[in-house]
Each structure stands twice: as structure tokens, then as C-alpha cells.
Amino acid sequence: MADSSSPMLTVSGLRKEFGDQVAVDDVDFELMAGGSLAIVGESGSGKTTVARMIAGLERPTRGTIICCGRDRSVPARSTRERRRRGGEVQIVFQDPYSSLDPRQTARACLDEVLRLHQPDTHDVRRARIGELAEMVGLDDRQLSVRPVALSGGQRQRVAIARALAARPRLLILDESVSALDVSIQAQVLNVLADIREETGLPYLLISHDLAVVRQLTEHALVMRRGQIVEQGTTAQILDSPQHPYTQALRASVPEPGWRPTRQARGPMLDE
């Protein structure tokens, strides 16, 4: 396991422009080895763009991304380098159905990743698939069918297992439970919490759901209009927010016993 006192990920001066629009503006943060960090914000805050740059799906306009001791700010120069980067950082997306190949069974999906990143014998791969299935709570029947035959929660378990198959050093969770029903969401969150406790795998969580942030992370930062407005421990951010925007986000979470009314109106976060 990596030294927990050293950064697994260091982001410095990160900026992303799409034409005249600035999606991410001068973002700096660190994620320690073995740690967990949430990036919180509304849609359009820039949080997913940050995740996509770290994963290599977008190229920064400016700034540096140092992950696993290597600079990921510039494009990979070879197939070998792209494969290595893909093995080091994996991402689990919001919609498991669109991120899975509808023609593949869950078992074939996992075997494909293992053959790419861990080219062992068939028997070794089969054993590893069994380990991954047990880790995320999939049975043999669920491994043997295509995504269309699985529930949303089961599909997301396959997506998590697929990400873990590469033995990544950092796992990005991009709104990975927000599309699930509340009861299924709780089950998948428990799976993710158990995996982190068992493996010590660092998590970078992208979320607008403060309850999810509290359950999965120890540190958090809040983004608004492409910039970080507040960061600290998750407990500090959620229990004693200092920035007015963070306070508004916190106040928008319904308390127990809350009942909607026709006149109810949420906080005007952009005023």
C-alpha cells in the first residue's frame, strides 16, 4: 500500500476552456494516498470536467495533473502509455447501462479488462472474476447475462467490478449512484464503503448529493462556476460551511419531517 502521507494526486492551476467558456478556472487540490475526496457542486460547476481531465478524457487548457507520480497534463505518446494510464486511474460513470457493452455478459466484460491489464492465464482470470463478483455482490447468474437482463443496481455493480479489474491506484466515482433508486443507492454505497475499507483504494467522488459525500469521503471541496469556493474535511464542509454558496447548498437539503408546499422555493444560489 502506498505511503498515506504522500499525495496520490496533485492538481495545480488547472484550467479548461471550451471556446469562450471557462469551465474550470485555476483549481488546486491534493488527494493523499489512501484518502478520499469529494468534489461537490451543482450541474455546471465544473466538477465533472475536472474528473474527466484527471481520467484523461479531456485535455487541460492550462495547469498540471500529477497522478501516481507522473504528469498526466499532456497526452500519452504511445499505446503503452495510454494503457498504463488507464490501468492507474479508473472511472465509474453515472449511467451504467450506457457505459456497458450491451452485447457482452458481465463475465465477458470483466475478462476483457483482465486480458488487457492483467494478461494472466484463463484459470487465473476466472478466479479473479470470482473475487471481483464477490467483492461487489454479483452471483453466477448475474455474471452470465447481458446488461439488459440486470437491474440498474446490478449494472452499476458490474461497472464497479470492471473498474476494479484493472487494479487501479485511483478510482473516480462520477455521480455513480445518483441514477439509482434510494434503496438500491444505499446498497451500492455500502459496497463502495466496504471496498475502500478492505483495499485502501483512494476515491475521488464527484457528487451533488451531500449524504453520499458524508458516507464515502473524509475531505471535500466545493466548486461554483469553475472555481473552488471552499475546501476542508467533509465534516467541516457539511456541518460548519463558511462560504455563502456552501451554506446555501447545505440549507437546500430537506430536514427530517420536511413537507413540500406549493409556495416552497429553494435557495437562490446564483444571486
Order of alpha helices (4+ residues) and beta strands (2+ residues): beta-beta-beta-alpha-beta-beta-alpha-beta-alpha-alpha-alpha-alpha-alpha-beta-alpha-beta-alpha-beta-beta-alpha-alpha
